[in-house]
Amino acid sequence: MARRTPLLIAVAALLVLAPPAPAEAFETGKYRYVLEGRIRAMRAADLDGDGRAELVVLTEPEAGETGPERLVILRSKATPKRGTFFDAADARSLALDGPLANAGAMCIGRFGPKGEMRIRFLGPDGMTDVGIDAKPLPRTKRHETKSLLRRGIGRRIAIWDGVADLDGDGKDEVWMPAAEGNGQIVVVGSTRTTSKTLTLETKNIGSTSDEQLLVRNAYVPRLVPTDLDGDGMRELTALEDETLLVWQVTKVMSAPPPYSAGIRIPLPFLAPDPDLPAEQTRTPRIQLEDVDGDGTTDLLVTLITGRRDKLGSLRTTLFHYAGPIMDDSLTKLVKPSVRIDTESVALHPTFVDLDGDGDKDYVGDSIRGTLADLLAQMMGRDPVITYVGFRFDAKQKTYETTPYFTVERRYALSQAMSNVFARSAWIDTDFDGDGLADLLDIGDLTGVEILRAVPKQGAGPGDPLGFAEKLMPKVPVKDGLVADGLVADLTGDGVMDIVVRSNTALYIVVPKRSR
Amino acid sequence: MRRAAWLPLLLLLALASPPVHADDHVLELEADGQISQLRRADVNGDGVEDLLLGAGREVLVWSGAKGELPEPKPRWRFVLPPTASFVDVAPPGNPGPRLASLGREGFLFVNAQSKAQPGTVGRRDLGWSDRERVTFLELYQEGGGLLLPTPTGFELVREGRETVRFPVDIDATVSEAGPFLEDTTDVLISHPQVVLGARPWAGTIGPSPTLWALSGTSLVAQTGDMRTTYDVSFLPGDGDRRLLDLDGDARPDLVHRTSTNFEASYVFFQTPEAKPGADGKPPTKAQRPGPANTVLRLSGHPIEHDFVDLNADGRLDFVATTIEIDGKNTVAALTSGTVRAQTRAFLNRAGTPGATRWFASEPDANVTSEVGVRILFTYAGQIDVQRQLTIVVDGDYDGDGLLDLLIRTGPKTLTIWPGTKQGGWAAEGREIAIPPLGAYANIEGYAYDADGDGKDEVFLLYRAVHRDGTGTETRERLFLVSPAK
């Protein structure tokens, strides 16, 4: 009964959706590129600065085979190669063994002397930079910074996102836990003198087991680049217990290193509730983004509450704390400007511009359902995932509390059963140029499709926006997709292209739209 | 609706339950702090094992004594230095018991007055500290050596003898952080388990003992400065690997386990005697284990497994408990909060005339029991089944030298199935009343001979409920149950 109502509204909304404008033909080029080995991860970055993003792919040997992981750089050209998009002759590959055998993580950033893009490996033996030709570059004194991020024989390298241009010089800083001691965080600047050690360190937990005599589990805190005061310089912000700690790393620090956090903002909503019943859940999750484009970072909290022993009891509540998030004393959190409740748990709350106004709107995705749905899933039926969007209201400087759209899509059971819950849809790119973000969906992982965002005409019940028309009908992928995808301008035409993948092949979809 | 269905069952249970023995004795122990681990060891050298519980940076010790149960309050309370990460029981000092700790400030002795002093093995700095708690670790080895981790492996330090350096591959993984500020990148760095055993080759060449460990894709054995390698790269990368001497030749054999939600597979490999080189000296070429001696595939979701000598024949037997993920158990879990578990025993036949496989494919004993489960609904429309299982396979409660099986069969009942001479357990069990589970998350059980009479008591730890998202918890409770003897 509870589910019938939204469905009815959705059906009603479909009936009253505006007939699609005489849409210009949305044509795409479709390509398939097969790599050697098994694809493990991919990223896009314009490594050579020609305006076209390259694809950086990590591969590993197929099951039963041995060999190192490999970094593969696929270079984009103005004219894609027929059938495969990338030309295998241009692909460059680097085995992650030898000097890179212990490196635990890699990142991509403007690490070159003039801010050129590089791929940087972090590990206990120091840092190694790699250029577009996939060859290690000469190391300098700065590269001697050793990291706790290490990997053992046969283990996978991780992708590290601790990279940003903090001082605005066009070159990226990178931060990481140090190899020595308790793993204090070191920020490595573009010159040796700008490197800084923070008081922040990893949390180490020791353990032992039948297989391992001595185990160190080091939890490395996440640092996010922010501009909390809107001065144009970025700080690094982390969470420690119930307090936001802010390091103004680009400002002169008079005290000797390691540097303490200059700003500390207690987050009262993180304080444990001693009266909370045991079966009750109360889990706040924090994101820091400038959603209204005013130059200051906003605090976005998605709080999960409800009873875990009652199906359908869980809720997600978004609280938006508009920046500047602290008062003039820099010690007190401002009040939230809005509260939005949605059913079940938003798996990947994202803040994206849905309507082209420059503000970041809120999209939550959740799997809902009844006991019958649950049993059906146990019998092998794919679950349904519900996407709900809320628009940012520039006048109110916060989010509207009624949904902008609600759309249900199929979700891969394999993802749910394995407890991975990777993203399978993206609503952040306007593929057809009408100003509205369209829905790119790989849903049950059997193919890829794009649904056009269509505004409802006139007044009436239901959400103002729907995703009714198939901008790109489903392109089936025989060997099945992996829940991974990216959107980047590979051709340099200003229009975003799509890359999804299976375990062995990349599928590239290139919209053909003149600007 | 549910009450009606329960009534006949309750009536049946009331009729079927054997009477609880009036002489069973339950003693509550007093402890504060969150108990993270347990150890049984003779701290004061009186020949009776003491009970050590780790609670944060403290180790609480209840003293075992011949012929009497401990006082409810711990006799000793050790406070470990803030930089200590691991702790072991050291040989008693003067005066009184001592613990040895290892952490960022190196190897230290800590006495019962919580005073720390540097150890005598030189400066060995772990390099990092666990600020929240200390973990029990067996640094002291049988035979008097002290096994200490180094950045590249281990050192075995023995008084008056040359230190054995044992390089091994240190495993390390990095798991990427999630999208939220509170998400962390997890770095796991681990030293493999080390077994002290016999030399890989026959004869008396080389000093003793030999250190054995799984290192990367090899099984390595180090005797003095001589190293023997067995190539185990054929093993799949997933699953657990464990070293245990199953055939009684003092060379550890290899057990590889893989599991899914629905079954577990155990493969047992014998470590053969290494073949000497042409010159008659210890081998330098990589050896290869023989084909798998035994493969056991057990249906059901694997819960626990252990290797214990059930029938006192000197060989390690194999005991595994599983829960079938089938319609019956799913419905039972959702409607009554219980499921049926099976505990199977496989007796070790190594060395038995005519037996080529260590374990038969069918179990030698099988006990079915009902265990409690809590169904929780996770954040994404999944169910999370929390088991409330108490099972102890290494206790001998009647002192006959045979290991008995103990399972909690109700919220306030333990059942003991006595061990039999043939191996395995008696068909009928005996019930013991215990304080009710109540709102506690689970009860952990451990066999412990508190009074040194050769008959184990049962130590029960009532795990507090840890509230999601808040980090607070209710206080844990501890009981020592002495079954009637």
Interface residues (C-beta under 8 A of the other chain):
Chain A: T66 N102 G104 A105 L148 L149 R150 R151 G152 I153 G154 R155 R156 I157 A158 I159 W160 D161 P177 E180 G181 N182 G183 T202 K203 N204 I205 G206 S207 T208 S209 D210 E211 Q212 L213 L214 V215 R216 N217 A218 Y219 V220 P221 R222 V224 T237 A238 L239 P272 D273 P274 L276 A278 E279 Q280 T281 R282 T283 P284 R285 I286 Q287 L288 I304 R308 D309 K310 L311 G312 S313 L314 S344 V345 L347 H348 S366 I367 R368 G369 D373 L374 Q377 M378 P383 A416 M417 N419 F421
Chain B: S85 F86 R104 G127 W128 S129 D130 R131 E132 R133 V134 T135 F136 L137 E138 L147 P149 D169 I170 D171 A172 T173 V174 S175 E176 A177 P179 F180 L181 E182 D183 T184 T185 D186 V187 L188 I189 S190 H191 P192 Q193 V194 L214 G216 T217 S233 G237 D240 R241 R242 T330 R374 I375 L376 F377 T378 Y379 A380 G381 Q382 I383 D384 A439 V465 R467 D468 G469 T470 G471 T472 T474
